[in-house]
Amino acid sequence: MASVDECRQALRELATRLEGNADQVRERVNLDRTLACRITDLGTAFHGRLTDGRLVDLADGDDPKAKIAMNIGSDDLLALVRGDLDVGRALAARRLSVSASPFDLLKLRKLL
């Protein structure tokens, strides 16, 4: 099981990666939504905002009103960010669950 610090670092790495691709993604994905990432096996969460192809304002704690909510185990989060776990396969295997509107899910898939 990964630690809270490792999960926080993985989300920061994801934010950095998205920042690097933001100019290309912004044209294809017009998404401005709050995001909560709940780490199921650690009982912790992080929240931020997806906007203009970027993940910004990343902070500790849950956002119960987030428009997009992800539930994932700590090891799966690290594997997903490293690229060792495919988003589609994680969803199919129920290692990742995402709660969002159907339109947001389509846009989120393009982003990741």
ZAKELUM-808486 format. One record per residue (C-alpha): residue number from 0; x, y, z; residue in one letter. Coordinates in pm, whole numbers, plus 32768, in hexadecimal, padded with zeros to 4 digits. Each point is the difference from the previous one (the first is absolute). Layout:
# residues N
seq,x,y,z,type
NUM,X,Y,Z,a
...
//
This chain:
# residues 112
seq,x,y,z,type
0,8000,8000,8000,m
1,8087,8154,7F9D,a
2,8012,811A,80FB,s
3,7F3A,8144,8001,v
4,813E,80BD,7FA2,d
5,803B,7F1A,7ED5,e
6,7E99,8039,7F8C,c
7,8027,8178,8028,r
8,8143,7FF5,7F38,q
9,7F5C,7F2D,7EEF,a
10,7EE9,8100,7FDB,l
11,8103,8117,7FEC,r
12,80B3,7F3D,7EEE,e
13,7EB5,7FDC,7F48,l
14,7FC5,8177,8023,a
15,815C,8044,7F72,t
16,7FC3,7F14,7EDC,r
17,7EAF,80A1,7FB4,l
18,80A3,8158,8012,e
19,80F7,7F95,7EF6,g
20,7EE8,7F94,7F17,n
21,7F07,8113,8055,a
22,802D,80CB,7EC1,d
23,7FB4,7ED2,7F25,q
24,7EE3,7F80,80D8,v
25,7F53,814D,8037,r
26,7F88,8009,7E98,e
27,7F65,7EA3,8016,r
28,7F83,7FFC,8167,v
29,7F3E,8127,8087,n
30,7FDF,7F8D,8169,l
31,7FE7,80D0,813C,d
32,7F97,7F22,8120,r
33,8053,7FBE,816B,t
34,80A4,7EB0,803E,l
35,8016,7F21,8132,a
36,80ED,7ED8,8008,c
37,7FA8,7F14,811C,r
38,8107,7F01,8061,i
39,7F2C,7EE0,8079,t
40,8100,7F2E,80BB,d
41,8098,8128,80B9,l
42,7EBA,80AC,805D,g
43,8081,814B,7F7B,t
44,7FB3,80E4,7EDD,a
45,8087,811E,7F30,f
46,7F49,8106,7F3A,h
47,8048,80FD,7EF2,g
48,7F78,808F,7EC1,r
49,8020,7F8E,7E97,l
50,8008,8133,7F25,t
51,8092,804B,7EAA,d
52,80A6,7EAB,7FF4,g
53,80AA,8037,814F,r
54,7FD8,7F76,8160,l
55,8019,812D,80E6,v
56,7FC8,8059,816D,d
57,8058,7E9F,8072,l
58,7FCD,7FE0,8178,a
59,7FCC,7EFD,810F,d
60,7E9D,7FA7,8065,g
61,7EBF,7FA0,7F56,d
62,7F0F,80DB,7F40,d
63,7EAA,7F60,8029,p
64,7F6F,80EF,7EFD,k
65,8104,7FAF,7EF4,a
66,7F6D,7FD7,7EA3,k
67,80F4,7EE3,7FB9,i
68,8050,7F02,8111,a
69,80FE,7EEA,7FD8,m
70,8021,7ED9,80EE,n
71,8141,7F38,7FE6,i
72,80F0,7F39,80D7,g
73,8153,8096,8050,s
74,80CF,7F03,7F3B,d
75,7F16,801F,7ED6,d
76,8020,817B,8007,l
77,817A,7FE6,7FEE,l
78,7FEC,7EFE,7EE7,a
79,7F08,80D9,7F40,l
80,80DC,8135,8017,v
81,813A,7F3A,7FA1,r
82,7F49,7F77,7ED1,g
83,800A,7E99,807B,d
84,7E83,7FF2,801E,l
85,7F1A,805D,7EE0,d
86,7ED3,80D7,805C,v
87,7F0E,7F2A,7F35,g
88,807C,7EBD,8098,r
89,7FF9,8094,815E,a
90,7E96,8068,7FCD,l
91,7FA0,7EAC,7F70,a
92,80A8,7F48,811F,a
93,7F5E,80EF,80FD,r
94,8151,8069,8082,r
95,7F99,8165,7FAC,l
96,7EA6,8095,8012,s
97,7FA6,8157,7F80,v
98,7EC4,80BB,8051,s
99,7FB6,8111,7F04,a
100,7F08,8064,7EF8,s
101,8014,7F37,7EBC,p
102,8084,8131,7F44,f
103,810B,803D,8108,d
104,8068,7E92,7FED,l
105,803A,801E,7E8A,l
106,80CE,813B,802C,k
107,80C1,7F6C,8123,l
108,805C,7ED1,7F31,r
109,8097,80E3,7EF5,k
110,80C2,80B7,810C,l
111,8098,7EC9,809C,l
//
